[in-house]
Amino acid sequence: MNAPTTPSTDQTDNSAGKLRPTGGQLALAENIRSGAVRETDRIDTVPASRYTDPEHFKAEKSALFDRLPQVLCPTALLPEPGMAVPHDATGRPLLITRDKKGKAHVFLNVCQHRGTRLVEGDEVQCASKLVCPYHAWTYNLDGGLVGLPRPETFPDLDKTQFGLKELPSCEAGGLIWFAPVEGANFSDAETLGEDFSAFGMDRSHLFRRKTHTVKGNWKLIMDAFLESYHVTRLHANTIGPFFKDGITSGDSVGPHMRSAVGRLEEVENVDFTDMEELRRVVTFAYQLLPATIIVPSPDYINVMVLMPQAHDLTLVEDFMLIPEVPATDKARDHWERSWSLLDGGVFASEDFRAAELGQQGLESGAVSEITLGTLEGGIARFDETVQEFLQGSG
């Protein structure tokens, strides 16, 4: 494992208009070029109960998902001012908005009059105002109460005291984060945002989004993106043939993990300072605590937000980001084929299915602990990080 690296801020070559990688991304790529093949020098183990015990899951929910800053969605979900989308899968009735000034907000989707759900559904809506369906109390997209019917029936009501309940949030590098509690520290989000801006994620177009129901523990899904051992095997009929077996490198940004896997292309004479060339030969993956996975492919990016519902049930919302709106039928067909390959094939049929099969096997009690080889060290490090937060030292 490499020492944590702080990304540089020089991401764009203004003279050529090219995106440039950060220092941390370059360091991982150079490790790939030098033939780095091990993440650790030892065999590790993780108790199976950490995937199967409902009480352990409750502790994780409390220490991680009820406390830490976490990704909700890409910026591209709300690309323009005057947009809003309800979001319920975290277990809270959330409402994400982009106000008329372009600022993103995360509110509780609850009218401050009688507690009614303010916006229904789960699709993005375009609106300049939010109107409660019960009594038509009306809010701006910045959360302020701006009107109500028969105001004389609420004598001396101070509308400034009845704005929507806003949760701490941060928009950086093409992602919208929120925190379920006050006093959240979003410094990691801002640091990682430099990496994601280097991929152009903050200027991307949302091509598709889909929510998958996976009958497996959330960490079994994370595990698939924390090691390279499975790539040429599980994905033998899809993306496996594009990668070198076991040529991998990884480091961390705070509690978050960053990794890179070498593709089959020759890297010796590639200009790693050109992000387009770099992405052609190295595939990065980000594992953001508590449960977000970001995989930039050569010409698009998948953002997967994991939302655990039970110890053996996880919702995964997959977003596919592309550089720009498709201008032709040929371009749309290209992106549709890419979406089908990754979302429906690699993720749903292979990674998510492997998580479900792993859950079934671990629940049987046949294995008391999972065994991790030298190409699976990322799983052991992630488990150690989770345990630190459970013990209050994270």
C-alpha positions in Angstrom: 0.0 0.0 0.0 1.3 3.4 -0.9 1.4 6.3 1.5 -1.7 8.6 1.2 -1.2 11.2 -1.5 -2.7 14.6 -1.6 -3.9 15.4 -5.1 -2.5 18.4 -6.9 -4.8 21.2 -8.0 -3.3 21.5 -11.5 -5.9 19.5 -13.4 -6.3 21.3 -16.7 -3.7 22.2 -19.4 -5.2 25.5 -20.4 -3.1 25.8 -23.5 -4.4 22.5 -24.9 -7.7 22.2 -23.1 -6.8 18.8 -21.9 -7.6 17.3 -18.5 -4.6 16.4 -16.4 -4.4 13.9 -13.6 -3.7 14.8 -10.0 -0.5 13.8 -8.2 -2.2 10.9 -6.5 -3.5 9.5 -9.8 -0.2 9.8 -11.4 1.5 8.0 -8.6 -0.8 5.0 -8.9 -0.3 5.0 -12.7 3.5 5.0 -12.4 3.2 2.0 -10.0 1.2 0.2 -12.7 3.9 1.1 -15.3 6.6 -0.3 -13.0 4.6 -3.6 -12.7 3.2 -3.4 -9.2 1.5 -6.7 -8.5 0.8 -6.9 -4.8 -1.3 -5.0 -2.4 0.0 -6.8 0.7 2.5 -9.5 1.5 0.3 -11.7 3.7 -2.9 -13.7 3.9 -5.7 -11.9 5.8 -9.1 -13.0 7.2 -12.4 -11.3 8.0 -15.0 -13.0 10.2 -18.1 -14.1 8.2 -20.3 -12.7 11.0 -19.5 -9.2 9.8 -21.6 -10.0 6.7 -24.3 -12.1 8.3 -25.0 -10.8 11.8 -28.0 -8.4 12.0 -26.7 -6.8 15.2 -23.3 -6.1 13.6 -25.2 -4.5 10.7 -27.2 -2.3 13.1 -23.9 -1.1 14.6 -22.5 -0.2 11.2 -25.7 1.7 10.3 -25.3 3.7 13.5 -21.6 4.4 13.3 -21.4 5.0 9.5 -24.6 5.7 7.7 -26.3 7.7 10.5 -23.2 9.9 11.1 -20.7 10.2 8.3 -20.8 12.4 5.2 -21.9 10.3 2.2 -22.6 10.6 -1.5 -26.2 11.0 -2.6 -25.8 11.5 -6.3 -23.8 13.0 -9.1 -24.1 16.7 -9.9 -25.4 15.7 -13.3 -28.7 14.5 -11.8 -29.6 18.1 -11.3 -27.8 19.9 -14.1 -29.7 23.2 -14.1 -31.2 25.6 -11.6 -34.8 25.1 -10.8 -34.7 21.3 -10.3 -35.6 18.9 -7.4 -35.7 15.2 -6.8 -37.0 13.2 -3.8 -34.7 10.6 -2.4 -35.9 8.0 0.1 -33.4 5.1 -0.1 -31.2 6.2 2.8 -34.1 5.6 5.2 -34.8 9.4 5.4 -37.3 11.4 3.3 -34.8 13.6 1.5 -35.3 16.2 -1.1 -32.3 17.4 -3.3 -32.7 20.7 -5.0 -30.8 23.2 -7.1 -32.0 26.7 -6.4 -32.2 29.6 -8.9 -28.6 30.6 -8.2 -27.4 27.1 -9.0 -26.6 26.0 -5.4 -27.5 22.4 -4.4 -29.3 21.8 -1.1 -30.4 18.6 0.7 -33.6 19.0 2.8 -35.9 16.7 4.7 -38.9 16.3 2.3 -41.3 17.5 4.9 -43.6 20.5 4.9 -43.1 22.6 8.1 -46.8 23.1 8.6 -48.3 19.7 9.3 -45.4 17.4 8.4 -46.8 16.3 5.0 -44.5 14.8 2.4 -43.7 17.8 0.2 -42.7 16.3 -3.2 -43.9 12.8 -4.3 -42.3 10.3 -6.6 -38.6 9.6 -7.3 -38.0 11.4 -10.6 -36.3 14.8 -11.2 -38.8 17.6 -11.4 -38.4 21.1 -12.9 -40.0 23.8 -10.8 -39.4 27.3 -9.4 -41.4 26.6 -6.3 -42.3 23.6 -4.1 -46.0 23.5 -3.2 -47.3 21.2 -0.4 -50.2 19.1 -1.8 -52.1 19.3 1.5 -52.5 23.1 2.3 -50.4 24.6 -0.5 -47.7 26.1 1.7 -45.1 27.2 -0.8 -41.3 27.1 -0.7 -38.4 28.3 -2.8 -35.8 25.8 -3.9 -33.5 27.3 -1.3 -35.9 26.1 1.3 -37.5 29.4 2.3 -41.2 29.6 3.0 -42.6 32.2 0.6 -46.3 31.9 0.8 -49.4 30.2 2.4 -53.1 30.4 1.7 -55.2 32.6 4.1 -52.2 34.1 5.9 -54.5 36.0 8.2 -55.4 32.7 9.9 -51.8 32.5 11.1 -51.5 35.8 13.0 -47.9 37.0 13.6 -46.4 33.9 11.8 -42.7 34.5 11.0 -42.1 32.8 7.7 -38.4 32.9 8.2 -38.8 30.4 11.0 -40.6 27.9 8.9 -38.1 27.1 6.1 -37.5 23.5 5.2 -35.2 21.5 7.4 -31.8 21.5 5.7 -29.1 18.9 6.2 -25.4 19.7 5.8 -24.2 19.1 2.3 -21.3 19.7 -0.1 -21.0 19.7 -3.9 -17.5 18.9 -5.1 -16.0 17.3 -8.2 -19.3 16.4 -9.7 -20.8 14.8 -6.6 -23.4 15.9 -4.1 -22.7 14.7 -0.5 -24.8 15.1 2.6 -24.4 14.4 6.3 -27.2 13.2 8.5 -25.9 15.2 11.5 -24.7 18.7 12.1 -21.0 19.5 12.3 -20.0 17.3 9.4 -16.5 17.7 8.0 -16.5 17.7 4.2 -12.8 18.2 3.7 -12.3 14.7 2.2 -15.1 15.4 -0.2 -13.4 18.5 -1.4 -10.0 16.8 -1.7 -11.5 13.9 -3.6 -13.3 16.4 -5.7 -10.0 17.3 -7.3 -9.5 13.8 -8.5 -13.0 13.6 -9.9 -12.7 17.0 -11.6 -9.6 15.6 -13.3 -11.8 13.0 -14.9 -14.2 15.8 -16.0 -16.9 14.5 -13.8 -18.1 17.9 -12.7 -19.0 18.7 -16.3 -20.5 15.4 -17.3 -24.0 14.5 -18.7 -26.1 11.9 -17.0 -27.0 9.3 -19.6 -28.8 6.7 -17.5 -29.6 5.8 -13.9 -31.0 2.6 -12.4 -31.6 1.3 -8.9 -30.8 -2.4 -8.3 -32.0 -4.6 -5.5 -29.2 -6.9 -4.3 -29.9 -9.6 -1.8 -26.5 -9.4 -0.2 -24.6 -7.5 2.5 -23.4 -4.0 1.4 -19.8 -4.9 2.1 -19.9 -7.9 -0.3 -20.7 -5.4 -3.1 -17.9 -3.1 -2.0 -15.5 -6.0 -1.8 -15.8 -6.7 -5.5 -14.3 -3.3 -6.2 -11.6 -3.5 -3.5 -9.6 -6.3 -5.2 -8.4 -7.2 -8.7 -8.1 -11.0 -8.1 -11.6 -11.6 -9.7 -11.3 -9.4 -12.7 -10.1 -11.8 -15.4 -12.1 -14.7 -13.9 -15.6 -13.4 -12.9 -15.6 -11.1 -15.9 -14.0 -13.5 -18.3 -16.8 -13.1 -20.8 -17.2 -9.3 -20.5 -14.4 -6.9 -19.5 -11.9 -9.4 -18.2 -10.0 -9.8 -21.5 -9.2 -6.1 -21.4 -7.1 -6.2 -18.2 -3.7 -7.5 -17.1 -4.2 -10.0 -14.3 -3.0 -8.7 -11.0 -1.4 -5.5 -12.2 -2.8 -3.2 -9.6 -1.9 -0.4 -7.2 -3.8 1.4 -4.4 -3.7 4.1 -1.7 -6.0 6.1 0.4 -7.4 9.6 0.9 -8.5 9.8 4.5 -10.7 6.8 5.1 -11.5 6.5 1.4 -9.7 4.2 -0.9 -8.3 4.7 -4.4 -7.1 1.9 -6.7 -5.9 1.4 -10.3 -5.8 -1.7 -12.5 -3.7 -2.0 -15.7 -5.4 -2.6 -19.0 -3.8 -4.8 -21.7 -2.6 -1.8 -23.8 1.2 -1.0 -23.8 2.0 1.7 -21.2 5.7 2.3 -21.8 5.3 5.3 -24.1 2.0 6.6 -22.9 1.9 10.3 -21.7 0.4 9.8 -18.2 0.0 13.6 -17.8 -2.8 13.5 -20.5 -5.9 12.1 -18.7 -7.4 10.8 -21.9 -4.3 8.7 -22.7 -4.0 7.6 -19.0 -7.6 6.4 -18.9 -7.0 4.3 -22.0 -4.4 2.1 -20.3 -5.3 2.4 -16.6 -8.7 2.0 -15.0 -9.2 3.7 -11.6 -11.7 2.8 -9.0 -12.7 4.7 -5.9 -14.3 3.2 -2.8 -15.7 6.1 -0.7 -16.7 5.4 2.9 -19.3 4.5 3.8 -20.6 3.0 0.5 -20.0 4.6 -2.8 -18.1 3.2 -5.8 -16.8 5.2 -8.7 -15.3 3.6 -11.8 -14.1 5.8 -14.6 -13.8 3.7 -17.8 -11.9 5.1 -20.8 -14.7 7.4 -22.0 -17.5 7.3 -19.3 -17.9 7.1 -15.6 -20.1 4.9 -13.4 -21.1 6.2 -9.9 -22.7 3.5 -7.7 -24.3 4.6 -4.4 -25.0 1.7 -2.0 -27.9 2.1 0.4 -28.1 -0.8 2.9 -31.6 -1.8 3.9 -30.8 -4.9 6.0 -27.8 -7.1 6.7 -28.6 -9.1 3.6 -30.3 -6.5 1.4 -28.8 -3.5 -0.4 -30.1 -1.0 -2.9 -27.5 0.2 -5.5 -28.2 3.2 -7.6 -26.0 3.2 -10.7 -25.4 6.4 -12.6 -23.7 6.5 -16.0 -22.0 9.8 -16.8 -20.8 10.7 -20.3 -18.8 13.7 -21.6 -21.7 15.4 -23.4 -25.3 15.0 -24.6 -25.3 12.5 -27.5 -25.7 14.4 -30.7 -26.4 11.6 -33.1 -28.1 8.2 -33.2 -24.7 6.6 -33.6 -23.5 8.3 -30.4 -26.6 7.2 -28.5 -26.2 3.6 -29.7 -22.6 3.7 -28.5 -23.6 4.8 -25.0 -26.5 2.4 -24.9 -24.2 -0.5 -25.6 -21.7 0.7 -23.0 -24.6 1.0 -20.4 -25.9 -2.5 -21.2 -22.4 -3.9 -20.9 -21.6 -2.4 -17.5 -24.9 -1.9 -15.7 -26.7 -5.0 -17.0 -23.8 -7.3 -17.6 -20.7 -6.6 -15.5 -22.4 -5.1 -12.4 -25.9 -6.8 -12.3 -25.1 -10.2 -13.7 -21.6 -10.6 -12.4 -20.6 -8.4 -9.4 -24.0 -8.1 -7.8 -24.8 -11.7 -8.4 -21.5 -12.7 -6.9 -22.5 -10.7 -3.8 -25.8 -12.6 -3.6 -24.1 -16.0 -4.0 -21.6 -15.0 -1.3 -24.4 -14.0 1.1 -26.0 -17.4 0.5 -22.8 -19.2 1.2 -21.8 -17.3 4.3 -25.3 -17.6 5.8 -25.0 -21.4 5.6 -22.3 -21.3 8.3 -19.9 -23.4 6.1 -17.2 -20.7 6.3 -16.4 -19.0 9.6 -14.2 -16.4 8.0 -13.3 -15.3 4.5 -9.7 -15.7 3.4 -7.9 -13.0 1.5 -4.8 -13.3 -0.6 -2.2 -10.8 -1.6 -4.3 -9.3 -4.4 -7.2 -8.8 -2.0 -5.6 -6.6 0.6 -8.1 -3.8 -0.1 -10.8 -5.8 1.5 -8.8 -6.3 4.7 -8.0 -2.5 4.8 -11.6 -1.6 4.3 -12.7 -3.9 7.0 -10.1 -2.4 9.4 -11.4 1.1 8.6 -15.0 0.1 9.3 -14.0 -1.5 12.6 -12.2 1.7 13.6 -15.4 3.7 13.2 -17.4 1.0 15.1 -14.9 1.4 17.9 -15.2 5.2 17.8 -11.6 5.8 16.7 -12.4 6.6 13.0 
